[in-house]
């Protein structure tokens, strides 16, 4: 049912990238921006091995990079 690893997403607007940690952790530090994240297991994806978790994170971050940013975000970023 649940694996020993959980996929988490940074909730900081500028970051928003995915990473993984052990399922029994309560918090995780984002490796990209350094923000401390709460690990909420009821809404997350689980993986049985580190290899599977790493593959899922890479795929999610790849999809995230392919998405286009909204126009309002680009305008706010430039100013």
mmCIF file of the N, C-alpha and C atoms, coordinates in Angstrom:
data_MODEL
# 
_entry.id   MODEL 
# 
loop_
_atom_site.group_PDB 
_atom_site.id 
_atom_site.type_symbol 
_atom_site.label_atom_id 
_atom_site.label_alt_id 
_atom_site.label_comp_id 
_atom_site.label_asym_id 
_atom_site.label_entity_id 
_atom_site.label_seq_id 
_atom_site.pdbx_PDB_ins_code 
_atom_site.Cartn_x 
_atom_site.Cartn_y 
_atom_site.Cartn_z 
_atom_site.occupancy 
_atom_site.B_iso_or_equiv 
_atom_site.pdbx_formal_charge 
_atom_site.auth_seq_id 
_atom_site.auth_comp_id 
_atom_site.auth_asym_id 
_atom_site.auth_atom_id 
_atom_site.pdbx_PDB_model_num 
ATOM 1   N N  . UNK A 1 1  ? 0.824  -1.180 0.000   1.00 0.00 ? 1  UNK A N  1 
ATOM 2   C CA . UNK A 1 1  ? 0.000  0.000  0.000   1.00 0.00 ? 1  UNK A CA 1 
ATOM 3   C C  . UNK A 1 1  ? 0.875  1.253  0.000   1.00 0.00 ? 1  UNK A C  1 
ATOM 4   N N  . UNK A 1 2  ? 1.614  1.523  1.068   1.00 0.00 ? 2  UNK A N  1 
ATOM 5   C CA . UNK A 1 2  ? 2.515  2.661  1.126   1.00 0.00 ? 2  UNK A CA 1 
ATOM 6   C C  . UNK A 1 2  ? 3.944  2.160  1.095   1.00 0.00 ? 2  UNK A C  1 
ATOM 7   N N  . UNK A 1 3  ? 4.809  2.935  0.465   1.00 0.00 ? 3  UNK A N  1 
ATOM 8   C CA . UNK A 1 3  ? 6.214  2.583  0.414   1.00 0.00 ? 3  UNK A CA 1 
ATOM 9   C C  . UNK A 1 3  ? 6.988  3.328  1.482   1.00 0.00 ? 3  UNK A C  1 
ATOM 10  N N  . UNK A 1 4  ? 8.262  3.007  1.622   1.00 0.00 ? 4  UNK A N  1 
ATOM 11  C CA . UNK A 1 4  ? 9.067  3.677  2.640   1.00 0.00 ? 4  UNK A CA 1 
ATOM 12  C C  . UNK A 1 4  ? 9.531  5.079  2.232   1.00 0.00 ? 4  UNK A C  1 
ATOM 13  N N  . UNK A 1 5  ? 9.241  5.505  0.984   1.00 0.00 ? 5  UNK A N  1 
ATOM 14  C CA . UNK A 1 5  ? 9.645  6.835  0.510   1.00 0.00 ? 5  UNK A CA 1 
ATOM 15  C C  . UNK A 1 5  ? 8.424  7.588  -0.002  1.00 0.00 ? 5  UNK A C  1 
ATOM 16  N N  . UNK A 1 6  ? 8.443  8.919  0.184   1.00 0.00 ? 6  UNK A N  1 
ATOM 17  C CA . UNK A 1 6  ? 7.336  9.771  -0.234  1.00 0.00 ? 6  UNK A CA 1 
ATOM 18  C C  . UNK A 1 6  ? 7.887  10.888 -1.124  1.00 0.00 ? 6  UNK A C  1 
ATOM 19  N N  . UNK A 1 7  ? 7.131  11.224 -2.177  1.00 0.00 ? 7  UNK A N  1 
ATOM 20  C CA . UNK A 1 7  ? 7.493  12.304 -3.086  1.00 0.00 ? 7  UNK A CA 1 
ATOM 21  C C  . UNK A 1 7  ? 6.824  13.576 -2.574  1.00 0.00 ? 7  UNK A C  1 
ATOM 22  N N  . UNK A 1 8  ? 7.592  14.638 -2.365  1.00 0.00 ? 8  UNK A N  1 
ATOM 23  C CA . UNK A 1 8  ? 7.057  15.905 -1.855  1.00 0.00 ? 8  UNK A CA 1 
ATOM 24  C C  . UNK A 1 8  ? 7.356  17.020 -2.850  1.00 0.00 ? 8  UNK A C  1 
ATOM 25  N N  . UNK A 1 9  ? 6.536  18.064 -2.792  1.00 0.00 ? 9  UNK A N  1 
ATOM 26  C CA . UNK A 1 9  ? 6.730  19.227 -3.659  1.00 0.00 ? 9  UNK A CA 1 
ATOM 27  C C  . UNK A 1 9  ? 6.901  20.474 -2.813  1.00 0.00 ? 9  UNK A C  1 
ATOM 28  N N  . UNK A 1 10 ? 7.860  21.294 -3.196  1.00 0.00 ? 10 UNK A N  1 
ATOM 29  C CA . UNK A 1 10 ? 8.098  22.554 -2.490  1.00 0.00 ? 10 UNK A CA 1 
ATOM 30  C C  . UNK A 1 10 ? 6.917  23.478 -2.729  1.00 0.00 ? 10 UNK A C  1 
ATOM 31  N N  . UNK A 1 11 ? 6.432  24.119 -1.684  1.00 0.00 ? 11 UNK A N  1 
ATOM 32  C CA . UNK A 1 11 ? 5.276  24.995 -1.820  1.00 0.00 ? 11 UNK A CA 1 
ATOM 33  C C  . UNK A 1 11 ? 5.668  26.463 -1.982  1.00 0.00 ? 11 UNK A C  1 
ATOM 34  N N  . UNK A 1 12 ? 6.941  26.740 -2.185  1.00 0.00 ? 12 UNK A N  1 
ATOM 35  C CA . UNK A 1 12 ? 7.390  28.102 -2.462  1.00 0.00 ? 12 UNK A CA 1 
ATOM 36  C C  . UNK A 1 12 ? 7.113  28.418 -3.933  1.00 0.00 ? 12 UNK A C  1 
ATOM 37  N N  . UNK A 1 13 ? 6.510  29.562 -4.227  1.00 0.00 ? 13 UNK A N  1 
ATOM 38  C CA . UNK A 1 13 ? 6.076  29.909 -5.579  1.00 0.00 ? 13 UNK A CA 1 
ATOM 39  C C  . UNK A 1 13 ? 7.241  29.914 -6.565  1.00 0.00 ? 13 UNK A C  1 
ATOM 40  N N  . UNK A 1 14 ? 8.386  30.449 -6.183  1.00 0.00 ? 14 UNK A N  1 
ATOM 41  C CA . UNK A 1 14 ? 9.521  30.543 -7.091  1.00 0.00 ? 14 UNK A CA 1 
ATOM 42  C C  . UNK A 1 14 ? 10.150 29.181 -7.369  1.00 0.00 ? 14 UNK A C  1 
ATOM 43  N N  . UNK A 1 15 ? 9.964  28.218 -6.505  1.00 0.00 ? 15 UNK A N  1 
ATOM 44  C CA . UNK A 1 15 ? 10.602 26.898 -6.647  1.00 0.00 ? 15 UNK A CA 1 
ATOM 45  C C  . UNK A 1 15 ? 9.605  25.880 -7.204  1.00 0.00 ? 15 UNK A C  1 
ATOM 46  N N  . UNK A 1 16 ? 8.800  25.288 -6.345  1.00 0.00 ? 16 UNK A N  1 
ATOM 47  C CA . UNK A 1 16 ? 7.774  24.343 -6.761  1.00 0.00 ? 16 UNK A CA 1 
ATOM 48  C C  . UNK A 1 16 ? 8.290  23.014 -7.274  1.00 0.00 ? 16 UNK A C  1 
ATOM 49  N N  . UNK A 1 17 ? 9.550  22.696 -7.027  1.00 0.00 ? 17 UNK A N  1 
ATOM 50  C CA . UNK A 1 17 ? 10.131 21.461 -7.559  1.00 0.00 ? 17 UNK A CA 1 
ATOM 51  C C  . UNK A 1 17 ? 9.888  20.289 -6.613  1.00 0.00 ? 17 UNK A C  1 
ATOM 52  N N  . UNK A 1 18 ? 10.040 19.093 -7.164  1.00 0.00 ? 18 UNK A N  1 
ATOM 53  C CA . UNK A 1 18 ? 9.784  17.860 -6.425  1.00 0.00 ? 18 UNK A CA 1 
ATOM 54  C C  . UNK A 1 18 ? 11.074 17.285 -5.870  1.00 0.00 ? 18 UNK A C  1 
ATOM 55  N N  . UNK A 1 19 ? 10.952 16.564 -4.754  1.00 0.00 ? 19 UNK A N  1 
ATOM 56  C CA . UNK A 1 19 ? 12.048 15.798 -4.168  1.00 0.00 ? 19 UNK A CA 1 
ATOM 57  C C  . UNK A 1 19 ? 11.432 14.631 -3.396  1.00 0.00 ? 19 UNK A C  1 
ATOM 58  N N  . UNK A 1 20 ? 12.260 13.808 -2.787  1.00 0.00 ? 20 UNK A N  1 
ATOM 59  C CA . UNK A 1 20 ? 11.720 12.681 -2.029  1.00 0.00 ? 20 UNK A CA 1 
ATOM 60  C C  . UNK A 1 20 ? 12.427 12.556 -0.696  1.00 0.00 ? 20 UNK A C  1 
ATOM 61  N N  . UNK A 1 21 ? 11.774 11.852 0.238   1.00 0.00 ? 21 UNK A N  1 
ATOM 62  C CA . UNK A 1 21 ? 12.342 11.613 1.558   1.00 0.00 ? 21 UNK A CA 1 
ATOM 63  C C  . UNK A 1 21 ? 11.734 10.335 2.122   1.00 0.00 ? 21 UNK A C  1 
ATOM 64  N N  . UNK A 1 22 ? 12.220 9.922  3.264   1.00 0.00 ? 22 UNK A N  1 
ATOM 65  C CA . UNK A 1 22 ? 11.656 8.749  3.924   1.00 0.00 ? 22 UNK A CA 1 
ATOM 66  C C  . UNK A 1 22 ? 10.254 9.074  4.422   1.00 0.00 ? 22 UNK A C  1 
ATOM 67  N N  . UNK A 1 23 ? 9.382  8.093  4.377   1.00 0.00 ? 23 UNK A N  1 
ATOM 68  C CA . UNK A 1 23 ? 7.970  8.305  4.716   1.00 0.00 ? 23 UNK A CA 1 
ATOM 69  C C  . UNK A 1 23 ? 7.763  8.608  6.198   1.00 0.00 ? 23 UNK A C  1 
ATOM 70  N N  . UNK A 1 24 ? 8.695  8.236  7.060   1.00 0.00 ? 24 UNK A N  1 
ATOM 71  C CA . UNK A 1 24 ? 8.505  8.484  8.487   1.00 0.00 ? 24 UNK A CA 1 
ATOM 72  C C  . UNK A 1 24 ? 8.998  9.871  8.927   1.00 0.00 ? 24 UNK A C  1 
ATOM 73  N N  . UNK A 1 25 ? 9.543  10.667 8.001   1.00 0.00 ? 25 UNK A N  1 
ATOM 74  C CA . UNK A 1 25 ? 9.977  12.022 8.329   1.00 0.00 ? 25 UNK A CA 1 
ATOM 75  C C  . UNK A 1 25 ? 8.784  12.952 8.455   1.00 0.00 ? 25 UNK A C  1 
ATOM 76  N N  . UNK A 1 26 ? 8.904  13.957 9.329   1.00 0.00 ? 26 UNK A N  1 
ATOM 77  C CA . UNK A 1 26 ? 7.841  14.945 9.492   1.00 0.00 ? 26 UNK A CA 1 
ATOM 78  C C  . UNK A 1 26 ? 8.120  16.194 8.656   1.00 0.00 ? 26 UNK A C  1 
ATOM 79  N N  . UNK A 1 27 ? 9.399  16.527 8.452   1.00 0.00 ? 27 UNK A N  1 
ATOM 80  C CA . UNK A 1 27 ? 9.769  17.681 7.647   1.00 0.00 ? 27 UNK A CA 1 
ATOM 81  C C  . UNK A 1 27 ? 10.891 17.304 6.689   1.00 0.00 ? 27 UNK A C  1 
ATOM 82  N N  . UNK A 1 28 ? 11.059 18.134 5.663   1.00 0.00 ? 28 UNK A N  1 
ATOM 83  C CA . UNK A 1 28 ? 12.099 17.923 4.651   1.00 0.00 ? 28 UNK A CA 1 
ATOM 84  C C  . UNK A 1 28 ? 12.579 19.285 4.198   1.00 0.00 ? 28 UNK A C  1 
ATOM 85  N N  . UNK A 1 29 ? 13.875 19.464 4.046   1.00 0.00 ? 29 UNK A N  1 
ATOM 86  C CA . UNK A 1 29 ? 14.429 20.704 3.526   1.00 0.00 ? 29 UNK A CA 1 
ATOM 87  C C  . UNK A 1 29 ? 14.551 20.582 2.013   1.00 0.00 ? 29 UNK A C  1 
ATOM 88  N N  . UNK A 1 30 ? 13.976 21.540 1.287   1.00 0.00 ? 30 UNK A N  1 
ATOM 89  C CA . UNK A 1 30 ? 14.024 21.518 -0.181  1.00 0.00 ? 30 UNK A CA 1 
ATOM 90  C C  . UNK A 1 30 ? 15.480 21.631 -0.629  1.00 0.00 ? 30 UNK A C  1 
ATOM 91  N N  . UNK A 1 31 ? 15.963 20.686 -1.454  1.00 0.00 ? 31 UNK A N  1 
ATOM 92  C CA . UNK A 1 31 ? 17.364 20.740 -1.882  1.00 0.00 ? 31 UNK A CA 1 
ATOM 93  C C  . UNK A 1 31 ? 17.639 21.847 -2.899  1.00 0.00 ? 31 UNK A C  1 
ATOM 94  N N  . UNK A 1 32 ? 16.600 22.468 -3.438  1.00 0.00 ? 32 UNK A N  1 
ATOM 95  C CA . UNK A 1 32 ? 16.764 23.494 -4.464  1.00 0.00 ? 32 UNK A CA 1 
ATOM 96  C C  . UNK A 1 32 ? 16.754 24.907 -3.894  1.00 0.00 ? 32 UNK A C  1 
ATOM 97  N N  . UNK A 1 33 ? 15.826 25.193 -2.977  1.00 0.00 ? 33 UNK A N  1 
ATOM 98  C CA . UNK A 1 33 ? 15.718 26.562 -2.444  1.00 0.00 ? 33 UNK A CA 1 
ATOM 99  C C  . UNK A 1 33 ? 15.997 26.650 -0.937  1.00 0.00 ? 33 UNK A C  1 
ATOM 100 N N  . UNK A 1 34 ? 16.007 25.526 -0.231  1.00 0.00 ? 34 UNK A N  1 
ATOM 101 C CA . UNK A 1 34 ? 16.332 25.521 1.190   1.00 0.00 ? 34 UNK A CA 1 
ATOM 102 C C  . UNK A 1 34 ? 15.145 25.708 2.126   1.00 0.00 ? 34 UNK A C  1 
ATOM 103 N N  . UNK A 1 35 ? 13.932 25.821 1.607   1.00 0.00 ? 35 UNK A N  1 
ATOM 104 C CA . UNK A 1 35 ? 12.752 25.996 2.456   1.00 0.00 ? 35 UNK A CA 1 
ATOM 105 C C  . UNK A 1 35 ? 12.426 24.699 3.200   1.00 0.00 ? 35 UNK A C  1 
ATOM 106 N N  . UNK A 1 36 ? 11.997 24.828 4.442   1.00 0.00 ? 36 UNK A N  1 
ATOM 107 C CA . UNK A 1 36 ? 11.608 23.673 5.257   1.00 0.00 ? 36 UNK A CA 1 
ATOM 108 C C  . UNK A 1 36 ? 10.161 23.318 4.930   1.00 0.00 ? 36 UNK A C  1 
ATOM 109 N N  . UNK A 1 37 ? 9.908  22.058 4.550   1.00 0.00 ? 37 UNK A N  1 
ATOM 110 C CA . UNK A 1 37 ? 8.588  21.599 4.130   1.00 0.00 ? 37 UNK A CA 1 
ATOM 111 C C  . UNK A 1 37 ? 8.011  20.620 5.140   1.00 0.00 ? 37 UNK A C  1 
ATOM 112 N N  . UNK A 1 38 ? 6.705  20.685 5.350   1.00 0.00 ? 38 UNK A N  1 
ATOM 113 C CA . UNK A 1 38 ? 5.996  19.687 6.143   1.00 0.00 ? 38 UNK A CA 1 
ATOM 114 C C  . UNK A 1 38 ? 5.643  18.534 5.219   1.00 0.00 ? 38 UNK A C  1 
ATOM 115 N N  . UNK A 1 39 ? 5.898  17.312 5.656   1.00 0.00 ? 39 UNK A N  1 
ATOM 116 C CA . UNK A 1 39 ? 5.574  16.138 4.851   1.00 0.00 ? 39 UNK A CA 1 
ATOM 117 C C  . UNK A 1 39 ? 4.168  15.693 5.235   1.00 0.00 ? 39 UNK A C  1 
ATOM 118 N N  . UNK A 1 40 ? 3.230  15.922 4.318   1.00 0.00 ? 40 UNK A N  1 
ATOM 119 C CA . UNK A 1 40 ? 1.830  15.532 4.530   1.00 0.00 ? 40 UNK A CA 1 
ATOM 120 C C  . UNK A 1 40 ? 1.571  14.271 3.725   1.00 0.00 ? 40 UNK A C  1 
ATOM 121 N N  . UNK A 1 41 ? 1.505  13.149 4.396   1.00 0.00 ? 41 UNK A N  1 
ATOM 122 C CA . UNK A 1 41 ? 1.455  11.854 3.720   1.00 0.00 ? 41 UNK A CA 1 
ATOM 123 C C  . UNK A 1 41 ? 0.121  11.540 3.051   1.00 0.00 ? 41 UNK A C  1 
ATOM 124 N N  . UNK A 1 42 ? -0.952 12.194 3.475   1.00 0.00 ? 42 UNK A N  1 
ATOM 125 C CA . UNK A 1 42 ? -2.254 11.840 2.912   1.00 0.00 ? 42 UNK A CA 1 
ATOM 126 C C  . UNK A 1 42 ? -2.438 12.309 1.475   1.00 0.00 ? 42 UNK A C  1 
ATOM 127 N N  . UNK A 1 43 ? -1.641 13.277 1.004   1.00 0.00 ? 43 UNK A N  1 
ATOM 128 C CA . UNK A 1 43 ? -1.796 13.790 -0.355  1.00 0.00 ? 43 UNK A CA 1 
ATOM 129 C C  . UNK A 1 43 ? -0.592 13.505 -1.248  1.00 0.00 ? 43 UNK A C  1 
ATOM 130 N N  . UNK A 1 44 ? 0.310  12.639 -0.849  1.00 0.00 ? 44 UNK A N  1 
ATOM 131 C CA . UNK A 1 44 ? 1.564  12.443 -1.572  1.00 0.00 ? 44 UNK A CA 1 
ATOM 132 C C  . UNK A 1 44 ? 1.597  11.113 -2.316  1.00 0.00 ? 44 UNK A C  1 
ATOM 133 N N  . UNK A 1 45 ? 2.555  10.987 -3.211  1.00 0.00 ? 45 UNK A N  1 
ATOM 134 C CA . UNK A 1 45 ? 2.839  9.741  -3.926  1.00 0.00 ? 45 UNK A CA 1 
ATOM 135 C C  . UNK A 1 45 ? 3.901  8.979  -3.146  1.00 0.00 ? 45 UNK A C  1 
ATOM 136 N N  . UNK A 1 46 ? 3.771  7.657  -3.118  1.00 0.00 ? 46 UNK A N  1 
ATOM 137 C CA . UNK A 1 46 ? 4.714  6.818  -2.394  1.00 0.00 ? 46 UNK A CA 1 
ATOM 138 C C  . UNK A 1 46 ? 5.508  5.951  -3.365  1.00 0.00 ? 46 UNK A C  1 
ATOM 139 N N  . UNK A 1 47 ? 6.725  5.583  -2.967  1.00 0.00 ? 47 UNK A N  1 
ATOM 140 C CA . UNK A 1 47 ? 7.579  4.707  -3.765  1.00 0.00 ? 47 UNK A CA 1 
ATOM 141 C C  . UNK A 1 47 ? 8.219  3.675  -2.838  1.00 0.00 ? 47 UNK A C  1 
ATOM 142 N N  . UNK A 1 48 ? 8.458  2.473  -3.382  1.00 0.00 ? 48 UNK A N  1 
ATOM 143 C CA . UNK A 1 48 ? 9.008  1.388  -2.567  1.00 0.00 ? 48 UNK A CA 1 
ATOM 144 C C  . UNK A 1 48 ? 10.527 1.435  -2.461  1.00 0.00 ? 48 UNK A C  1 
ATOM 145 N N  . UNK A 1 49 ? 11.210 1.961  -3.488  1.00 0.00 ? 49 UNK A N  1 
ATOM 146 C CA . UNK A 1 49 ? 12.676 1.991  -3.485  1.00 0.00 ? 49 UNK A CA 1 
ATOM 147 C C  . UNK A 1 49 ? 13.177 3.397  -3.801  1.00 0.00 ? 49 UNK A C  1 
ATOM 148 N N  . UNK A 1 50 ? 14.435 3.653  -3.470  1.00 0.00 ? 50 UNK A N  1 
ATOM 149 C CA . UNK A 1 50 ? 15.021 4.956  -3.783  1.00 0.00 ? 50 UNK A CA 1 
ATOM 150 C C  . UNK A 1 50 ? 15.140 5.156  -5.294  1.00 0.00 ? 50 UNK A C  1 
ATOM 151 N N  . UNK A 1 51 ? 15.430 4.079  -6.020  1.00 0.00 ? 51 UNK A N  1 
ATOM 152 C CA . UNK A 1 51 ? 15.551 4.190  -7.476  1.00 0.00 ? 51 UNK A CA 1 
ATOM 153 C C  . UNK A 1 51 ? 14.228 4.619  -8.097  1.00 0.00 ? 51 UNK A C  1 
ATOM 154 N N  . UNK A 1 52 ? 13.140 4.032  -7.651  1.00 0.00 ? 52 UNK A N  1 
ATOM 155 C CA . UNK A 1 52 ? 11.820 4.399  -8.154  1.00 0.00 ? 52 UNK A CA 1 
ATOM 156 C C  . UNK A 1 52 ? 11.467 5.832  -7.759  1.00 0.00 ? 52 UNK A C  1 
ATOM 157 N N  . UNK A 1 53 ? 11.769 6.210  -6.525  1.00 0.00 ? 53 UNK A N  1 
ATOM 158 C CA . UNK A 1 53 ? 11.491 7.575  -6.058  1.00 0.00 ? 53 UNK A CA 1 
ATOM 159 C C  . UNK A 1 53 ? 12.288 8.583  -6.876  1.00 0.00 ? 53 UNK A C  1 
ATOM 160 N N  . UNK A 1 54 ? 13.549 8.308  -7.125  1.00 0.00 ? 54 UNK A N  1 
ATOM 161 C CA . UNK A 1 54 ? 14.394 9.201  -7.907  1.00 0.00 ? 54 UNK A CA 1 
ATOM 162 C C  . UNK A 1 54 ? 13.856 9.359  -9.330  1.00 0.00 ? 54 UNK A C  1 
ATOM 163 N N  . UNK A 1 55 ? 13.426 8.250  -9.920  1.00 0.00 ? 55 UNK A N  1 
ATOM 164 C CA . UNK A 1 55 ? 12.875 8.277  -11.275 1.00 0.00 ? 55 UNK A CA 1 
ATOM 165 C C  . UNK A 1 55 ? 11.589 9.106  -11.328 1.00 0.00 ? 55 UNK A C  1 
ATOM 166 N N  . UNK A 1 56 ? 10.726 8.940  -10.333 1.00 0.00 ? 56 UNK A N  1 
ATOM 167 C CA . UNK A 1 56 ? 9.489  9.706  -10.281 1.00 0.00 ? 56 UNK A CA 1 
ATOM 168 C C  . UNK A 1 56 ? 9.772  11.205 -10.136 1.00 0.00 ? 56 UNK A C  1 
ATOM 169 N N  . UNK A 1 57 ? 10.728 11.558 -9.277  1.00 0.00 ? 57 UNK A N  1 
ATOM 170 C CA . UNK A 1 57 ? 11.083 12.964 -9.067  1.00 0.00 ? 57 UNK A CA 1 
ATOM 171 C C  . UNK A 1 57 ? 11.623 13.564 -10.367 1.00 0.00 ? 57 UNK A C  1 
ATOM 172 N N  . UNK A 1 58 ? 12.482 12.832 -11.062 1.00 0.00 ? 58 UNK A N  1 
ATOM 173 C CA . UNK A 1 58 ? 13.024 13.326 -12.322 1.00 0.00 ? 58 UNK A CA 1 
ATOM 174 C C  . UNK A 1 58 ? 11.921 13.553 -13.346 1.00 0.00 ? 58 UNK A C  1 
ATOM 175 N N  . UNK A 1 59 ? 10.987 12.630 -13.437 1.00 0.00 ? 59 UNK A N  1 
ATOM 176 C CA . UNK A 1 59 ? 9.884  12.765 -14.390 1.00 0.00 ? 59 UNK A CA 1 
ATOM 177 C C  . UNK A 1 59 ? 8.979  13.943 -14.026 1.00 0.00 ? 59 UNK A C  1 
ATOM 178 N N  . UNK A 1 60 ? 8.647  14.105 -12.752 1.00 0.00 ? 60 UNK A N  1 
ATOM 179 C CA . UNK A 1 60 ? 7.799  15.215 -12.318 1.00 0.00 ? 60 UNK A CA 1 
ATOM 180 C C  . UNK A 1 60 ? 8.476  16.555 -12.582 1.00 0.00 ? 60 UNK A C  1 
ATOM 181 N N  . UNK A 1 61 ? 9.777  16.663 -12.270 1.00 0.00 ? 61 UNK A N  1 
ATOM 182 C CA . UNK A 1 61 ? 10.493 17.913 -12.491 1.00 0.00 ? 61 UNK A CA 1 
ATOM 183 C C  . UNK A 1 61 ? 10.646 18.202 -13.988 1.00 0.00 ? 61 UNK A C  1 
ATOM 184 N N  . UNK A 1 62 ? 10.786 17.157 -14.795 1.00 0.00 ? 62 UNK A N  1 
ATOM 185 C CA . UNK A 1 62 ? 10.861 17.343 -16.242 1.00 0.00 ? 62 UNK A CA 1 
ATOM 186 C C  . UNK A 1 62 ? 9.543  17.906 -16.767 1.00 0.00 ? 62 UNK A C  1 
ATOM 187 N N  . UNK A 1 63 ? 8.439  17.336 -16.326 1.00 0.00 ? 63 UNK A N  1 
ATOM 188 C CA . UNK A 1 63 ? 7.115  17.834 -16.733 1.00 0.00 ? 63 UNK A CA 1 
ATOM 189 C C  . UNK A 1 63 ? 6.906  19.268 -16.248 1.00 0.00 ? 63 UNK A C  1 
ATOM 190 N N  . UNK A 1 64 ? 7.380  19.561 -15.060 1.00 0.00 ? 64 UNK A N  1 
ATOM 191 C CA . UNK A 1 64 ? 7.248  20.906 -14.497 1.00 0.00 ? 64 UNK A CA 1 
ATOM 192 C C  . UNK A 1 64 ? 8.027  21.904 -15.342 1.00 0.00 ? 64 UNK A C  1 
ATOM 193 N N  . UNK A 1 65 ? 9.186  21.524 -15.828 1.00 0.00 ? 65 UNK A N  1 
ATOM 194 C CA . UNK A 1 65 ? 9.989  22.403 -16.670 1.00 0.00 ? 65 UNK A CA 1 
ATOM 195 C C  . UNK A 1 65 ? 9.385  22.626 -18.035 1.00 0.00 ? 65 UNK A C  1 
ATOM 196 N N  . UNK A 1 66 ? 8.603  21.675 -18.528 1.00 0.00 ? 66 UNK A N  1 
ATOM 197 C CA . UNK A 1 66 ? 7.974  21.803 -19.837 1.00 0.00 ? 66 UNK A CA 1 
ATOM 198 C C  . UNK A 1 66 ? 6.739  22.692 -19.797 1.00 0.00 ? 66 UNK A C  1 
ATOM 199 N N  . UNK A 1 67 ? 6.179  22.895 -18.615 1.00 0.00 ? 67 UNK A N  1 
ATOM 200 C CA . UNK A 1 67 ? 4.993  23.741 -18.502 1.00 0.00 ? 67 UNK A CA 1 
ATOM 201 C C  . UNK A 1 67 ? 5.383  25.207 -18.691 1.00 0.00 ? 67 UNK A C  1 
ATOM 202 N N  . UNK A 1 68 ? 4.518  25.969 -19.291 1.00 0.00 ? 68 UNK A N  1 
ATOM 203 C CA . UNK A 1 68 ? 4.796  27.385 -19.475 1.00 0.00 ? 68 UNK A CA 1 
ATOM 204 C C  . UNK A 1 68 ? 4.319  28.155 -18.258 1.00 0.00 ? 68 UNK A C  1 
ATOM 205 N N  . UNK A 1 69 ? 5.026  29.228 -17.940 1.00 0.00 ? 69 UNK A N  1 
ATOM 206 C CA . UNK A 1 69 ? 4.653  30.054 -16.805 1.00 0.00 ? 69 UNK A CA 1 
ATOM 207 C C  . UNK A 1 69 ? 3.524  30.993 -17.219 1.00 0.00 ? 69 UNK A C  1 
ATOM 208 N N  . UNK A 1 70 ? 2.627  31.328 -16.305 1.00 0.00 ? 70 UNK A N  1 
ATOM 209 C CA . UNK A 1 70 ? 1.570  32.285 -16.629 1.00 0.00 ? 70 UNK A CA 1 
ATOM 210 C C  . UNK A 1 70 ? 2.160  33.670 -16.922 1.00 0.00 ? 70 UNK A C  1 
ATOM 211 N N  . UNK A 1 71 ? 1.449  34.452 -17.713 1.00 0.00 ? 71 UNK A N  1 
ATOM 212 C CA . UNK A 1 71 ? 1.942  35.780 -18.088 1.00 0.00 ? 71 UNK A CA 1 
ATOM 213 C C  . UNK A 1 71 ? 2.146  36.678 -16.875 1.00 0.00 ? 71 UNK A C  1 
ATOM 214 N N  . UNK A 1 72 ? 1.240  36.587 -15.894 1.00 0.00 ? 72 UNK A N  1 
ATOM 215 C CA . UNK A 1 72 ? 1.368  37.453 -14.719 1.00 0.00 ? 72 UNK A CA 1 
ATOM 216 C C  . UNK A 1 72 ? 2.638  37.128 -13.935 1.00 0.00 ? 72 UNK A C  1 
ATOM 217 N N  . UNK A 1 73 ? 3.077  35.857 -13.920 1.00 0.00 ? 73 UNK A N  1 
ATOM 218 C CA . UNK A 1 73 ? 4.289  35.485 -13.183 1.00 0.00 ? 73 UNK A CA 1 
ATOM 219 C C  . UNK A 1 73 ? 5.519  36.046 -13.875 1.00 0.00 ? 73 UNK A C  1 
ATOM 220 N N  . UNK A 1 74 ? 5.573  35.991 -15.210 1.00 0.00 ? 74 UNK A N  1 
ATOM 221 C CA . UNK A 1 74 ? 6.707  36.549 -15.949 1.00 0.00 ? 74 UNK A CA 1 
ATOM 222 C C  . UNK A 1 74 ? 6.790  38.051 -15.747 1.00 0.00 ? 74 UNK A C  1 
ATOM 223 N N  . UNK A 1 75 ? 5.658  38.729 -15.752 1.00 0.00 ? 75 UNK A N  1 
ATOM 224 C CA . UNK A 1 75 ? 5.657  40.176 -15.560 1.00 0.00 ? 75 UNK A CA 1 
ATOM 225 C C  . UNK A 1 75 ? 6.152  40.556 -14.171 1.00 0.00 ? 75 UNK A C  1 
ATOM 226 N N  . UNK A 1 76 ? 5.725  39.842 -13.144 1.00 0.00 ? 76 UNK A N  1 
ATOM 227 C CA . UNK A 1 76 ? 6.158  40.121 -11.777 1.00 0.00 ? 76 UNK A CA 1 
ATOM 228 C C  . UNK A 1 76 ? 7.624  39.774 -11.580 1.00 0.00 ? 76 UNK A C  1 
ATOM 229 N N  . UNK A 1 77 ? 8.104  38.775 -12.263 1.00 0.00 ? 77 UNK A N  1 
ATOM 230 C CA . UNK A 1 77 ? 9.481  38.328 -12.124 1.00 0.00 ? 77 UNK A CA 1 
ATOM 231 C C  . UNK A 1 77 ? 10.449 39.349 -12.704 1.00 0.00 ? 77 UNK A C  1 
ATOM 232 N N  . UNK A 1 78 ? 10.063 39.996 -13.811 1.00 0.00 ? 78 UNK A N  1 
ATOM 233 C CA . UNK A 1 78 ? 10.941 40.959 -14.477 1.00 0.00 ? 78 UNK A CA 1 
ATOM 234 C C  . UNK A 1 78 ? 11.019 42.277 -13.731 1.00 0.00 ? 78 UNK A C  1 
ATOM 235 N N  . UNK A 1 79 ? 9.989  42.640 -12.980 1.00 0.00 ? 79 UNK A N  1 
ATOM 236 C CA . UNK A 1 79 ? 9.989  43.926 -12.289 1.00 0.00 ? 79 UNK A CA 1 
ATOM 237 C C  . UNK A 1 79 ? 10.605 43.863 -10.937 1.00 0.00 ? 79 UNK A C  1 
# 
